[in-house]
Amino acid sequence: MRNVKVAVALALLALAGCTSSPSGTSPDGATAPSSASTTLSSPGGTGTTGTEPAGGTEAPGGTEAPPTAPPPQASAEALPGGPTEVPAAQIDGGTLPDTYKRQVWTSQDGRTVQVVGLAGGCKTASAEVTAQSGDQVLITLVTTYYPPPGGGLCTQELRDVPVNVTLEAPLGSRRVVLEAREDTA
């Protein structure tokens, strides 16, 4: 009887699509491209790459209800002129949880900076330029949680997602300070 219960449980998991594949590969094992995305920019030199929240559904009374599912997450656009890795000595990720990579790249002109956020399941990744000065740039990696509709469940896998931000001036030799924040949509 126990074997029957296990078999039924496994069949339900397979039907529910709870299988996952490694980041960057499709279920058939093919490597997925990592350069397709949408860049979101806001005035003031800050920007995020990833996705904008999908529009909500129409609620009774003609108002728009907030979205209940996370928008699809895409990788950052390729850096203009190709990526240049920032030396590890120029990066301060001391307050980041161990799950985050402490890697940073810049575009050829030094104004677009690419960092690595975390996304998956009911979470999306983005980044914000929190502060800029003559000697350092503070970038906040934001993971946004979207509660599943109807109290459903979320898968718990997380994957690295490159995200871009735009600086007011080229990074140059300024120190990059990385921090993380979790939000709920």
TIVO-2410 file (N, C-alpha, C; in nm, 3 decimals):
# residues 185
REC num residu      c1      c2      c3 atome chaine
REC   1      M   0.082  -0.120   0.000     N      A
REC   1      M   0.000   0.000   0.000    CA      A
REC   1      M   0.087   0.126   0.000     C      A
REC   2      R   0.199   0.121   0.074     N      A
REC   2      R   0.287   0.237   0.080    CA      A
REC   2      R   0.345   0.266  -0.058     C      A
REC   3      N   0.384   0.163  -0.133     N      A
REC   3      N   0.440   0.183  -0.267    CA      A
REC   3      N   0.338   0.249  -0.360     C      A
REC   4      V   0.212   0.217  -0.344     N      A
REC   4      V   0.107   0.277  -0.426    CA      A
REC   4      V   0.097   0.427  -0.393     C      A
REC   5      K   0.104   0.462  -0.266     N      A
REC   5      K   0.097   0.603  -0.227    CA      A
REC   5      K   0.215   0.681  -0.283     C      A
REC   6      V   0.333   0.621  -0.278     N      A
REC   6      V   0.452   0.687  -0.330    CA      A
REC   6      V   0.438   0.706  -0.481     C      A
REC   7      A   0.392   0.603  -0.550     N      A
REC   7      A   0.375   0.611  -0.696    CA      A
REC   7      A   0.274   0.719  -0.733     C      A
REC   8      V   0.165   0.728  -0.659     N      A
REC   8      V   0.063   0.830  -0.686    CA      A
REC   8      V   0.121   0.969  -0.661     C      A
REC   9      A   0.194   0.984  -0.553     N      A
REC   9      A   0.254   1.114  -0.522    CA      A
REC   9      A   0.352   1.155  -0.631     C      A
REC  10      L   0.435   1.064  -0.679     N      A
REC  10      L   0.529   1.096  -0.785    CA      A
REC  10      L   0.456   1.131  -0.916     C      A
REC  11      A   0.351   1.060  -0.945     N      A
REC  11      A   0.274   1.090  -1.066    CA      A
REC  11      A   0.212   1.229  -1.057     C      A
REC  12      L   0.161   1.265  -0.940     N      A
REC  12      L   0.102   1.398  -0.923    CA      A
REC  12      L   0.208   1.507  -0.939     C      A
REC  13      L   0.327   1.484  -0.886     N      A
REC  13      L   0.435   1.581  -0.901    CA      A
REC  13      L   0.473   1.598  -1.048     C      A
REC  14      A   0.480   1.488  -1.120     N      A
REC  14      A   0.514   1.495  -1.262    CA      A
REC  14      A   0.406   1.570  -1.340     C      A
REC  15      L   0.280   1.544  -1.308     N      A
REC  15      L   0.170   1.612  -1.376    CA      A
REC  15      L   0.168   1.760  -1.341     C      A
REC  16      A   0.208   1.795  -1.222     N      A
REC  16      A   0.206   1.935  -1.179    CA      A
REC  16      A   0.323   2.013  -1.238     C      A
REC  17      G   0.414   1.945  -1.304     N      A
REC  17      G   0.526   2.016  -1.365    CA      A
REC  17      G   0.630   2.061  -1.265     C      A
REC  18      C   0.649   1.987  -1.160     N      A
REC  18      C   0.743   2.025  -1.056    CA      A
REC  18      C   0.884   1.979  -1.087     C      A
REC  19      T   0.914   1.951  -1.211     N      A
REC  19      T   1.050   1.917  -1.247    CA      A
REC  19      T   1.121   2.046  -1.280     C      A
REC  20      S   1.252   2.048  -1.266     N      A
REC  20      S   1.328   2.167  -1.300    CA      A
REC  20      S   1.452   2.124  -1.376     C      A
REC  21      S   1.506   2.219  -1.448     N      A
REC  21      S   1.630   2.193  -1.520    CA      A
REC  21      S   1.732   2.294  -1.474     C      A
REC  22      P   1.859   2.265  -1.491     N      A
REC  22      P   1.962   2.359  -1.449    CA      A
REC  22      P   1.945   2.492  -1.520     C      A
REC  23      S   1.989   2.598  -1.454     N      A
REC  23      S   1.981   2.731  -1.512    CA      A
REC  23      S   2.054   2.734  -1.645     C      A
REC  24      G   1.988   2.793  -1.744     N      A
REC  24      G   2.049   2.806  -1.874    CA      A
REC  24      G   2.026   2.689  -1.967     C      A
REC  25      T   1.953   2.586  -1.922     N      A
REC  25      T   1.924   2.475  -2.011    CA      A
REC  25      T   1.776   2.451  -2.014     C      A
REC  26      S   1.730   2.401  -2.127     N      A
REC  26      S   1.589   2.368  -2.140    CA      A
REC  26      S   1.571   2.223  -2.101     C      A
REC  27      P   1.446   2.176  -2.082     N      A
REC  27      P   1.426   2.038  -2.040    CA      A
REC  27      P   1.488   1.936  -2.134     C      A
REC  28      D   1.506   1.971  -2.263     N      A
REC  28      D   1.567   1.875  -2.356    CA      A
REC  28      D   1.719   1.881  -2.353     C      A
REC  29      G   1.776   1.966  -2.266     N      A
REC  29      G   1.920   1.972  -2.248    CA      A
REC  29      G   1.989   2.077  -2.334     C      A
REC  30      A   1.915   2.147  -2.420     N      A
REC  30      A   1.975   2.248  -2.506    CA      A
REC  30      A   2.009   2.371  -2.423     C      A
REC  31      T   2.116   2.438  -2.458     N      A
REC  31      T   2.154   2.559  -2.386    CA      A
REC  31      T   2.065   2.673  -2.431     C      A
REC  32      A   2.011   2.744  -2.334     N      A
REC  32      A   1.922   2.856  -2.363    CA      A
REC  32      A   2.005   2.983  -2.376     C      A
REC  33      P   1.966   3.074  -2.465     N      A
REC  33      P   2.039   3.200  -2.476    CA      A
REC  33      P   2.020   3.282  -2.350     C      A
REC  34      S   2.122   3.360  -2.314     N      A
REC  34      S   2.112   3.437  -2.190    CA      A
REC  34      S   2.115   3.586  -2.214     C      A
REC  35      S   2.096   3.631  -2.337     N      A
REC  35      S   2.108   3.774  -2.361    CA      A
REC  35      S   1.976   3.843  -2.393     C      A
REC  36      A   1.865   3.773  -2.394     N      A
REC  36      A   1.736   3.836  -2.425    CA      A
REC  36      A   1.677   3.896  -2.299     C      A
REC  37      S   1.630   4.020  -2.307     N      A
REC  37      S   1.564   4.081  -2.192    CA      A
REC  37      S   1.505   4.215  -2.230     C      A
REC  38      T   1.448   4.277  -2.131     N      A
REC  38      T   1.394   4.410  -2.144    CA      A
REC  38      T   1.465   4.496  -2.042     C      A
REC  39      T   1.511   4.613  -2.080     N      A
REC  39      T   1.577   4.703  -1.987    CA      A
REC  39      T   1.476   4.806  -1.942     C      A
REC  40      L   1.467   4.824  -1.813     N      A
REC  40      L   1.378   4.923  -1.755    CA      A
REC  40      L   1.463   5.034  -1.700     C      A
REC  41      S   1.436   5.156  -1.736     N      A
REC  41      S   1.513   5.267  -1.684    CA      A
REC  41      S   1.420   5.370  -1.624     C      A
REC  42      S   1.472   5.438  -1.525     N      A
REC  42      S   1.395   5.545  -1.464    CA      A
REC  42      S   1.483   5.670  -1.462     C      A
REC  43      P   1.423   5.787  -1.453     N      A
REC  43      P   1.503   5.909  -1.451    CA      A
REC  43      P   1.598   5.910  -1.332     C      A
REC  44      G   1.706   5.983  -1.344     N      A
REC  44      G   1.797   5.997  -1.233    CA      A
REC  44      G   1.914   5.901  -1.238     C      A
REC  45      G   1.930   5.827  -1.346     N      A
REC  45      G   2.047   5.743  -1.359    CA      A
REC  45      G   2.033   5.605  -1.298     C      A
REC  46      T   1.919   5.572  -1.242     N      A
REC  46      T   1.904   5.437  -1.190    CA      A
REC  46      T   1.821   5.358  -1.288     C      A
REC  47      G   1.836   5.230  -1.286     N      A
REC  47      G   1.758   5.148  -1.376    CA      A
REC  47      G   1.763   5.005  -1.332     C      A
REC  48      T   1.673   4.927  -1.383     N      A
REC  48      T   1.675   4.786  -1.354    CA      A
REC  48      T   1.657   4.711  -1.483     C      A
REC  49      T   1.706   4.593  -1.485     N      A
REC  49      T   1.681   4.507  -1.599    CA      A
REC  49      T   1.618   4.383  -1.545     C      A
REC  50      G   1.528   4.333  -1.616     N      A
REC  50      G   1.452   4.217  -1.574    CA      A
REC  50      G   1.316   4.232  -1.635     C      A
REC  51      T   1.218   4.252  -1.553     N      A
REC  51      T   1.084   4.263  -1.608    CA      A
REC  51      T   1.004   4.365  -1.530     C      A
REC  52      E   0.907   4.422  -1.598     N      A
REC  52      E   0.810   4.506  -1.530    CA      A
REC  52      E   0.699   4.417  -1.483     C      A
REC  53      P   0.635   4.450  -1.369     N      A
REC  53      P   0.524   4.368  -1.326    CA      A
REC  53      P   0.415   4.366  -1.433     C      A
REC  54      A   0.361   4.247  -1.456     N      A
REC  54      A   0.254   4.233  -1.554    CA      A
REC  54      A   0.130   4.305  -1.504     C      A
REC  55      G   0.051   4.357  -1.594     N      A
REC  55      G  -0.070   4.427  -1.554    CA      A
REC  55      G  -0.164   4.336  -1.479     C      A
REC  56      G  -0.237   4.393  -1.387     N      A
REC  56      G  -0.329   4.313  -1.307    CA      A
REC  56      G  -0.456   4.284  -1.383     C      A
REC  57      T  -0.549   4.219  -1.317     N      A
REC  57      T  -0.676   4.187  -1.379    CA      A
REC  57      T  -0.781   4.286  -1.332     C      A
REC  58      E  -0.887   4.299  -1.410     N      A
REC  58      E  -0.992   4.393  -1.375    CA      A
REC  58      E  -1.073   4.338  -1.258     C      A
REC  59      A  -1.081   4.417  -1.153     N      A
REC  59      A  -1.155   4.378  -1.034    CA      A
REC  59      A  -1.296   4.433  -1.043     C      A
REC  60      P  -1.389   4.382  -0.963     N      A
REC  60      P  -1.525   4.436  -0.964    CA      A
REC  60      P  -1.522   4.586  -0.937     C      A
REC  61      G  -1.603   4.660  -1.008     N      A
REC  61      G  -1.608   4.804  -0.992    CA      A
REC  61      G  -1.519   4.876  -1.090     C      A
REC  62      G  -1.452   4.803  -1.183     N      A
REC  62      G  -1.373   4.866  -1.287    CA      A
REC  62      G  -1.232   4.905  -1.246     C      A
REC  63      T  -1.186   4.870  -1.126     N      A
REC  63      T  -1.049   4.902  -1.087    CA      A
REC  63      T  -0.958   4.786  -1.121     C      A
REC  64      E  -0.831   4.816  -1.131     N      A
REC  64      E  -0.735   4.711  -1.165    CA      A
REC  64      E  -0.678   4.650  -1.038     C      A
REC  65      A  -0.688   4.518  -1.026     N      A
REC  65      A  -0.633   4.446  -0.912    CA      A
REC  65      A  -0.485   4.420  -0.937     C      A
REC  66      P  -0.402   4.412  -0.833     N      A
REC  66      P  -0.260   4.386  -0.853    CA      A
REC  66      P  -0.239   4.246  -0.910     C      A
REC  67      P  -0.126   4.227  -0.982     N      A
REC  67      P  -0.098   4.095  -1.037    CA      A
REC  67      P  -0.077   3.995  -0.925     C      A
REC  68      T  -0.112   3.871  -0.951     N      A
REC  68      T  -0.096   3.768  -0.849    CA      A
REC  68      T   0.015   3.671  -0.883     C      A
REC  69      A   0.064   3.673  -1.003     N      A
REC  69      A   0.173   3.585  -1.043    CA      A
REC  69      A   0.292   3.671  -1.084     C      A
REC  70      P   0.413   3.623  -1.060     N      A
REC  70      P   0.528   3.705  -1.098    CA      A
REC  70      P   0.538   3.716  -1.249     C      A
REC  71      P   0.588   3.829  -1.297     N      A
REC  71      P   0.610   3.840  -1.440    CA      A
REC  71      P   0.725   3.748  -1.481     C      A
REC  72      P   0.734   3.711  -1.606     N      A
REC  72      P   0.845   3.626  -1.648    CA      A
REC  72      P   0.977   3.699  -1.628     C      A
REC  73      Q   1.079   3.627  -1.588     N      A
REC  73      Q   1.210   3.686  -1.563    CA      A
REC  73      Q   1.301   3.660  -1.682     C      A
REC  74      A   1.366   3.763  -1.731     N      A
REC  74      A   1.459   3.750  -1.842    CA      A
REC  74      A   1.597   3.794  -1.797     C      A
REC  75      S   1.698   3.753  -1.868     N      A
REC  75      S   1.834   3.796  -1.840    CA      A
REC  75      S   1.855   3.938  -1.891     C      A
REC  76      A   1.958   4.001  -1.844     N      A
REC  76      A   1.989   4.137  -1.885    CA      A
REC  76      A   2.036   4.140  -2.030     C      A
REC  77      E   2.018   4.256  -2.092     N      A
REC  77      E   2.069   4.275  -2.227    CA      A
REC  77      E   2.221   4.269  -2.223     C      A
REC  78      A   2.280   4.233  -2.335     N      A
REC  78      A   2.426   4.232  -2.345    CA      A
REC  78      A   2.479   4.373  -2.320     C      A
REC  79      L   2.593   4.383  -2.255     N      A
REC  79      L   2.652   4.513  -2.227    CA      A
REC  79      L   2.708   4.574  -2.355     C      A
REC  80      P   2.676   4.702  -2.382     N      A
REC  80      P   2.728   4.768  -2.502    CA      A
REC  80      P   2.881   4.766  -2.505     C      A
REC  81      G   2.936   4.723  -2.617     N      A
REC  81      G   3.082   4.717  -2.631    CA      A
REC  81      G   3.144   4.595  -2.567     C      A
REC  82      G   3.062   4.507  -2.511     N      A
REC  82      G   3.113   4.387  -2.446    CA      A
REC  82      G   3.141   4.410  -2.299     C      A
REC  83      P   3.136   4.305  -2.218     N      A
REC  83      P   3.155   4.320  -2.074    CA      A
REC  83      P   3.303   4.331  -2.035     C      A
REC  84      T   3.327   4.411  -1.933     N      A
REC  84      T   3.459   4.420  -1.871    CA      A
REC  84      T   3.438   4.387  -1.724     C      A
REC  85      E   3.503   4.281  -1.676     N      A
REC  85      E   3.484   4.241  -1.536    CA      A
REC  85      E   3.554   4.340  -1.443     C      A
REC  86      V   3.482   4.378  -1.338     N      A
REC  86      V   3.537   4.467  -1.236    CA      A
REC  86      V   3.623   4.382  -1.143     C      A
REC  87      P   3.745   4.426  -1.110     N      A
REC  87      P   3.831   4.347  -1.022    CA      A
REC  87      P   3.766   4.322  -0.885     C      A
REC  88      A   3.786   4.203  -0.831     N      A
REC  88      A   3.726   4.164  -0.703    CA      A
REC  88      A   3.765   4.261  -0.591     C      A
REC  89      A   3.883   4.319  -0.597     N      A
REC  89      A   3.927   4.413  -0.493    CA      A
REC  89      A   3.845   4.542  -0.494     C      A
REC  90      Q   3.774   4.568  -0.603     N      A
REC  90      Q   3.694   4.690  -0.617    CA      A
REC  90      Q   3.548   4.665  -0.575     C      A
REC  91      I   3.514   4.540  -0.536     N      A
REC  91      I   3.377   4.503  -0.502    CA      A
REC  91      I   3.367   4.472  -0.354     C      A
REC  92      D   3.268   4.532  -0.287     N      A
REC  92      D   3.241   4.504  -0.146    CA      A
REC  92      D   3.103   4.439  -0.138     C      A
REC  93      G   3.101   4.308  -0.116     N      A
REC  93      G   2.976   4.236  -0.100    CA      A
REC  93      G   2.965   4.176   0.039     C      A
REC  94      G   3.026   4.241   0.136     N      A
REC  94      G   3.033   4.188   0.272    CA      A
REC  94      G   2.899   4.166   0.339     C      A
REC  95      T   2.796   4.243   0.302     N      A
REC  95      T   2.666   4.226   0.366    CA      A
REC  95      T   2.573   4.134   0.288     C      A
REC  96      L   2.616   4.088   0.170     N      A
REC  96      L   2.532   4.000   0.089    CA      A
REC  96      L   2.522   3.861   0.151     C      A
REC  97      P   2.404   3.799   0.145     N      A
REC  97      P   2.394   3.658   0.185    CA      A
REC  97      P   2.483   3.573   0.093     C      A
REC  98      D   2.524   3.457   0.141     N      A
REC  98      D   2.614   3.369   0.065    CA      A
REC  98      D   2.555   3.322  -0.067     C      A
REC  99      T   2.423   3.328  -0.086     N      A
REC  99      T   2.361   3.280  -0.209    CA      A
REC  99      T   2.386   3.373  -0.328     C      A
REC 100      Y   2.433   3.494  -0.304     N      A
REC 100      Y   2.457   3.591  -0.412    CA      A
REC 100      Y   2.602   3.584  -0.459     C      A
REC 101      K   2.620   3.604  -0.591     N      A
REC 101      K   2.754   3.614  -0.647    CA      A
REC 101      K   2.804   3.756  -0.628     C      A
REC 102      R   2.931   3.767  -0.605     N      A
REC 102      R   2.995   3.897  -0.588    CA      A
REC 102      R   3.077   3.926  -0.713     C      A
REC 103      Q   3.006   3.940  -0.825     N      A
REC 103      Q   3.068   3.968  -0.953    CA      A
REC 103      Q   2.999   4.087  -1.017     C      A
REC 104      V   3.078   4.171  -1.083     N      A
REC 104      V   3.027   4.292  -1.146    CA      A
REC 104      V   3.099   4.311  -1.278     C      A
REC 105      W   3.025   4.356  -1.380     N      A
REC 105      W   3.081   4.387  -1.511    CA      A
REC 105      W   3.035   4.526  -1.551     C      A
REC 106      T   3.112   4.591  -1.636     N      A
REC 106      T   3.071   4.721  -1.690    CA      A
REC 106      T   3.070   4.715  -1.842     C      A
REC 107      S   2.994   4.807  -1.901     N      A
REC 107      S   2.993   4.823  -2.047    CA      A
REC 107      S   3.120   4.898  -2.087     C      A
REC 108      Q   3.139   4.913  -2.217     N      A
REC 108      Q   3.258   4.979  -2.268    CA      A
REC 108      Q   3.269   5.122  -2.216     C      A
REC 109      D   3.156   5.195  -2.207     N      A
REC 109      D   3.161   5.333  -2.159    CA      A
REC 109      D   3.162   5.343  -2.007     C      A
REC 110      G   3.144   5.232  -1.936     N      A
REC 110      G   3.151   5.231  -1.790    CA      A
REC 110      G   3.025   5.277  -1.719     C      A
REC 111      R   2.922   5.318  -1.792     N      A
REC 111      R   2.799   5.368  -1.729    CA      A
REC 111      R   2.697   5.258  -1.701     C      A
REC 112      T   2.698   5.150  -1.778     N      A
REC 112      T   2.607   5.039  -1.754    CA      A
REC 112      T   2.682   4.933  -1.674     C      A
REC 113      V   2.625   4.897  -1.560     N      A
REC 113      V   2.687   4.799  -1.470    CA      A
REC 113      V   2.596   4.678  -1.462     C      A
REC 114      Q   2.655   4.560  -1.474     N      A
REC 114      Q   2.579   4.436  -1.464    CA      A
REC 114      Q   2.618   4.363  -1.336     C      A
REC 115      V   2.516   4.322  -1.260     N      A
REC 115      V   2.534   4.246  -1.137    CA      A
REC 115      V   2.447   4.121  -1.147     C      A
REC 116      V   2.456   4.032  -1.048     N      A
REC 116      V   2.383   3.906  -1.054    CA      A
REC 116      V   2.282   3.900  -0.939     C      A
REC 117      G   2.152   3.893  -0.975     N      A
REC 117      G   2.046   3.880  -0.876    CA      A
REC 117      G   1.998   3.736  -0.870     C      A
REC 118      L   1.897   3.711  -0.788     N      A
REC 118      L   1.838   3.578  -0.773    CA      A
REC 118      L   1.690   3.582  -0.807     C      A
REC 119      A   1.645   3.482  -0.885     N      A
REC 119      A   1.504   3.472  -0.923    CA      A
REC 119      A   1.466   3.326  -0.935     C      A
REC 120      G   1.337   3.299  -0.936     N      A
REC 120      G   1.286   3.164  -0.954    CA      A
REC 120      G   1.159   3.145  -0.874     C      A
REC 121      G   1.078   3.045  -0.911     N      A
REC 121      G   0.953   3.021  -0.840    CA      A
REC 121      G   0.864   3.143  -0.847     C      A
REC 122      C   0.831   3.200  -0.735     N      A
REC 122      C   0.746   3.319  -0.726    CA      A
REC 122      C   0.827   3.446  -0.703     C      A
REC 123      K   0.956   3.444  -0.740     N      A
REC 123      K   1.044   3.559  -0.715    CA      A
REC 123      K   1.108   3.608  -0.844     C      A
REC 124      T   1.122   3.742  -0.854     N      A
REC 124      T   1.193   3.803  -0.966    CA      A
REC 124      T   1.311   3.884  -0.912     C      A
REC 125      A   1.406   3.912  -0.999     N      A
REC 125      A   1.526   3.986  -0.960    CA      A
REC 125      A   1.531   4.120  -1.031     C      A
REC 126      S   1.582   4.220  -0.961     N      A
REC 126      S   1.608   4.351  -1.019    CA      A
REC 126      S   1.722   4.414  -0.938     C      A
REC 127      A   1.765   4.531  -0.978     N      A
REC 127      A   1.871   4.602  -0.906    CA      A
REC 127      A   1.843   4.751  -0.912     C      A
REC 128      E   1.893   4.822  -0.811     N      A
REC 128      E   1.875   4.967  -0.802    CA      A
REC 128      E   2.008   5.031  -0.764     C      A
REC 129      V   2.036   5.146  -0.823     N      A
REC 129      V   2.150   5.226  -0.777    CA      A
REC 129      V   2.096   5.306  -0.660     C      A
REC 130      T   2.140   5.272  -0.540     N      A
REC 130      T   2.088   5.334  -0.419    CA      A
REC 130      T   2.159   5.465  -0.389     C      A
REC 131      A   2.290   5.471  -0.417     N      A
REC 131      A   2.367   5.592  -0.392    CA      A
REC 131      A   2.491   5.592  -0.482     C      A
REC 132      Q   2.535   5.713  -0.519     N      A
REC 132      Q   2.656   5.729  -0.599    CA      A
REC 132      Q   2.735   5.846  -0.541     C      A
REC 133      S   2.865   5.826  -0.529     N      A
REC 133      S   2.951   5.935  -0.485    CA      A
REC 133      S   3.079   5.930  -0.568     C      A
REC 134      G   3.174   6.015  -0.535     N      A
REC 134      G   3.299   6.020  -0.609    CA      A
REC 134      G   3.387   5.899  -0.588     C      A
REC 135      D   3.365   5.826  -0.478     N      A
REC 135      D   3.452   5.711  -0.450    CA      A
REC 135      D   3.380   5.576  -0.444     C      A
REC 136      Q   3.246   5.575  -0.444     N      A
REC 136      Q   3.176   5.446  -0.443    CA      A
REC 136      Q   3.035   5.455  -0.501     C      A
REC 137      V   2.984   5.336  -0.540     N      A
REC 137      V   2.849   5.321  -0.592    CA      A
REC 137      V   2.782   5.211  -0.511     C      A
REC 138      L   2.664   5.239  -0.454     N      A
REC 138      L   2.589   5.141  -0.377    CA      A
REC 138      L   2.478   5.085  -0.466     C      A
REC 139      I   2.481   4.953  -0.488     N      A
REC 139      I   2.380   4.886  -0.570    CA      A
REC 139      I   2.305   4.786  -0.483     C      A
REC 140      T   2.172   4.796  -0.484     N      A
REC 140      T   2.088   4.705  -0.407    CA      A
REC 140      T   2.028   4.601  -0.501     C      A
REC 141      L   2.054   4.473  -0.471     N      A
REC 141      L   1.995   4.362  -0.545    CA      A
REC 141      L   1.861   4.332  -0.481     C      A
REC 142      V   1.753   4.342  -0.557     N      A
REC 142      V   1.618   4.328  -0.503    CA      A
REC 142      V   1.555   4.198  -0.554     C      A
REC 143      T   1.508   4.116  -0.461     N      A
REC 143      T   1.432   3.997  -0.494    CA      A
REC 143      T   1.288   4.025  -0.453     C      A
REC 144      T   1.195   4.022  -0.550     N      A
REC 144      T   1.055   4.053  -0.522    CA      A
REC 144      T   0.974   3.924  -0.524     C      A
REC 145      Y   0.900   3.901  -0.416     N      A
REC 145      Y   0.815   3.783  -0.401    CA      A
REC 145      Y   0.672   3.818  -0.442     C      A
REC 146      Y   0.616   3.736  -0.529     N      A
REC 146      Y   0.477   3.750  -0.572    CA      A
REC 146      Y   0.398   3.634  -0.512     C      A
REC 147      P   0.309   3.660  -0.415     N      A
REC 147      P   0.231   3.551  -0.356    CA      A
REC 147      P   0.151   3.479  -0.465     C      A
REC 148      P   0.148   3.346  -0.462     N      A
REC 148      P   0.075   3.273  -0.565    CA      A
REC 148      P  -0.076   3.295  -0.552     C      A
REC 149      P  -0.147   3.292  -0.664     N      A
REC 149      P  -0.292   3.313  -0.659    CA      A
REC 149      P  -0.361   3.200  -0.583     C      A
REC 150      G  -0.462   3.236  -0.509     N      A
REC 150      G  -0.543   3.137  -0.437    CA      A
REC 150      G  -0.468   3.059  -0.331     C      A
REC 151      G  -0.358   3.114  -0.279     N      A
REC 151      G  -0.284   3.044  -0.175    CA      A
REC 151      G  -0.208   2.923  -0.226     C      A
REC 152      G  -0.180   2.919  -0.355     N      A
REC 152      G  -0.107   2.807  -0.415    CA      A
REC 152      G   0.035   2.799  -0.365     C      A
REC 153      L   0.111   2.708  -0.423     N      A
REC 153      L   0.249   2.686  -0.382    CA      A
REC 153      L   0.345   2.740  -0.486     C      A
REC 154      C   0.465   2.772  -0.444     N      A
REC 154      C   0.571   2.817  -0.533    CA      A
REC 154      C   0.684   2.715  -0.529     C      A
REC 155      T   0.750   2.696  -0.643     N      A
REC 155      T   0.870   2.614  -0.641    CA      A
REC 155      T   0.979   2.694  -0.570     C      A
REC 156      Q   1.077   2.629  -0.515     N      A
REC 156      Q   1.176   2.696  -0.433    CA      A
REC 156      Q   1.312   2.711  -0.500     C      A
REC 157      E   1.323   2.677  -0.628     N      A
REC 157      E   1.453   2.691  -0.695    CA      A
REC 157      E   1.485   2.838  -0.716     C      A
REC 158      L   1.611   2.870  -0.703     N      A
REC 158      L   1.658   3.004  -0.734    CA      A
REC 158      L   1.770   2.991  -0.836     C      A
REC 159      R   1.778   3.086  -0.926     N      A
REC 159      R   1.884   3.084  -1.026    CA      A
REC 159      R   1.945   3.223  -1.035     C      A
REC 160      D   2.068   3.228  -1.081     N      A
REC 160      D   2.136   3.355  -1.101    CA      A
REC 160      D   2.078   3.424  -1.223     C      A
REC 161      V   2.048   3.553  -1.208     N      A
REC 161      V   1.992   3.632  -1.318    CA      A
REC 161      V   2.072   3.761  -1.330     C      A
REC 162      P   2.139   3.783  -1.444     N      A
REC 162      P   2.210   3.910  -1.462    CA      A
REC 162      P   2.110   4.025  -1.475     C      A
REC 163      V   2.139   4.136  -1.408     N      A
REC 163      V   2.056   4.256  -1.417    CA      A
REC 163      V   2.148   4.377  -1.436     C      A
REC 164      N   2.101   4.475  -1.511     N      A
REC 164      N   2.180   4.595  -1.541    CA      A
REC 164      N   2.125   4.717  -1.468     C      A
REC 165      V   2.215   4.807  -1.432     N      A
REC 165      V   2.179   4.939  -1.381    CA      A
REC 165      V   2.261   5.042  -1.458     C      A
REC 166      T   2.212   5.165  -1.462     N      A
REC 166      T   2.282   5.271  -1.532    CA      A
REC 166      T   2.327   5.376  -1.432     C      A
REC 167      L   2.455   5.411  -1.440     N      A
REC 167      L   2.512   5.511  -1.350    CA      A
REC 167      L   2.508   5.649  -1.413     C      A
REC 168      E   2.516   5.753  -1.329     N      A
REC 168      E   2.520   5.891  -1.378    CA      A
REC 168      E   2.651   5.920  -1.449     C      A
REC 169      A   2.759   5.858  -1.402     N      A
REC 169      A   2.892   5.876  -1.462    CA      A
REC 169      A   2.959   5.739  -1.469     C      A
REC 170      P   3.059   5.722  -1.554     N      A
REC 170      P   3.128   5.592  -1.562    CA      A
REC 170      P   3.180   5.546  -1.426     C      A
REC 171      L   3.181   5.415  -1.406     N      A
REC 171      L   3.226   5.358  -1.278    CA      A
REC 171      L   3.371   5.392  -1.250     C      A
REC 172      G   3.457   5.377  -1.348     N      A
REC 172      G   3.600   5.406  -1.328    CA      A
REC 172      G   3.657   5.322  -1.215     C      A
REC 173      S   3.728   5.387  -1.123     N      A
REC 173      S   3.792   5.316  -1.012    CA      A
REC 173      S   3.708   5.318  -0.885     C      A
REC 174      R   3.584   5.367  -0.894     N      A
REC 174      R   3.498   5.371  -0.775    CA      A
REC 174      R   3.470   5.231  -0.725     C      A
REC 175      R   3.455   5.219  -0.596     N      A
REC 175      R   3.423   5.093  -0.529    CA      A
REC 175      R   3.275   5.062  -0.550     C      A
REC 176      V   3.241   4.935  -0.574     N      A
REC 176      V   3.102   4.892  -0.588    CA      A
REC 176      V   3.063   4.821  -0.460     C      A
REC 177      V   2.964   4.875  -0.390     N      A
REC 177      V   2.913   4.813  -0.268    CA      A
REC 177      V   2.780   4.747  -0.302     C      A
REC 178      L   2.771   4.617  -0.277     N      A
REC 178      L   2.649   4.541  -0.308    CA      A
REC 178      L   2.575   4.508  -0.179     C      A
REC 179      E   2.443   4.526  -0.181     N      A
REC 179      E   2.358   4.486  -0.071    CA      A
REC 179      E   2.234   4.421  -0.130     C      A
REC 180      A   2.158   4.350  -0.046     N      A
REC 180      A   2.038   4.279  -0.095    CA      A
REC 180      A   1.917   4.320  -0.012     C      A
REC 181      R   1.799   4.312  -0.079     N      A
REC 181      R   1.672   4.343  -0.012    CA      A
REC 181      R   1.566   4.251  -0.072     C      A
REC 182      E   1.472   4.209   0.011     N      A
REC 182      E   1.358   4.131  -0.036    CA      A
REC 182      E   1.232   4.213  -0.021     C      A
REC 183      D   1.152   4.218  -0.126     N      A
REC 183      D   1.025   4.290  -0.127    CA      A
REC 183      D   0.913   4.190  -0.154     C      A
REC 184      T   0.791   4.231  -0.120     N      A
REC 184      T   0.672   4.154  -0.154    CA      A
REC 184      T   0.583   4.241  -0.241     C      A
REC 185      A   0.540   4.186  -0.354     N      A
REC 185      A   0.455   4.264  -0.446    CA      A
REC 185      A   0.316   4.280  -0.389     C      A
***
